[in-house]
Amino acid sequence: MDVGDLAALGKKRLAVGGWRLVKMLSTEQNEFYQKNGYLHVRGMLTAAEAAFYRQELHDLAERLGERDATWSSVKSAEPAKRTRLMHCHDVQFYSAAFTSLLVDPRFTRIAQGIVGPNVQLHHTKMFIKPPENGSPFPMHQDYPYFPHKHHSMIAAIIHFDDAPVEKGCLRVVPGSHKLGPLEAIGQDHHLPEDQYPIDGALAIPAKAGDAIFMSYLLVHGSGLNRSNEPRTTILVQMRDPADVPLNNKHSSRGQGMMLAGIDPQRPDHEFAWERKAE
């Protein structure tokens, strides 16, 4: 199936509201995801597209200035040993290019294959690990940040440049999503390093244009960028709109946008002038 075929999918309606859902994942892809809790989709974007989005993010980082998001558990008190991580939430509000990316059928069809026909945005994040001192992420689950009743939440990491091991690529513990929510420690909710060391996890090197989809229950992290080039990615967190959040932490102004399908629970919109005076 080529890009033209995927784009054409978005033009075919269901008789009963919403978009026609075809078999979004192959049998092999579905079985791999169910077993391991992640799926590496190679070449989702072309090299030229990845280069374009990479430049968009680096231009954004330049406009925003210093925004270090290094976790407290890996921050060093010694300036010479400090690492950095360029970060921004809700990138689609800063660049329209990413609004288009979020609804690209090549992206949403994979998300639908995992979540179901209805895929709702929770939030997006930009992560740029600078050369030589790009901050690592200790092993963790995303669950503690935005727990949901039915665990439909997934993340997708889209790579805009190559991410070999020396750049601090993603590392995962395959199958750990089956353990359910684990007890986290520290302000950043990481897992005990003696039980889940970064070096003991499976490294997933990626190429520019690749995307890695994973359950928010999957234990994952990433190493230090020791290379002479940055590592540039965007993280997209998504869910089934019917899933129930267990708290309202980490909300964002982009939350609730439908990336695919419909929101069957969305109430009718109430205009400001229709509200009763208190």
Buried (B, 14 or more C-beta within 10 A) or exposed (E): EEEEEBEEBBEEEEEEEBBEBEEBBEEEBBEBBBEBBBBBBEEBBEEEBBBEBBEBBBEBBEEEEEBEBBBEBBEEEEEEEBBBBBBBBBBBBBBEBBBEBBBBBBBBBBBBBBBBBBBBBBBBBBBBBBBBBBBBBBBBBBBBBBBBEEBBBBBBBBBBBBBBEBBBBBBBBBBBBEEEEBEBEEEBBBBBBEEBBBEEBEBBBBBBBBBBBBBBBBBBBBBBBBBEBBBBBBBBBBBBBBBEBEEEEBEBEBBEBBBBBBBEEEEEEEEEEEEEEE
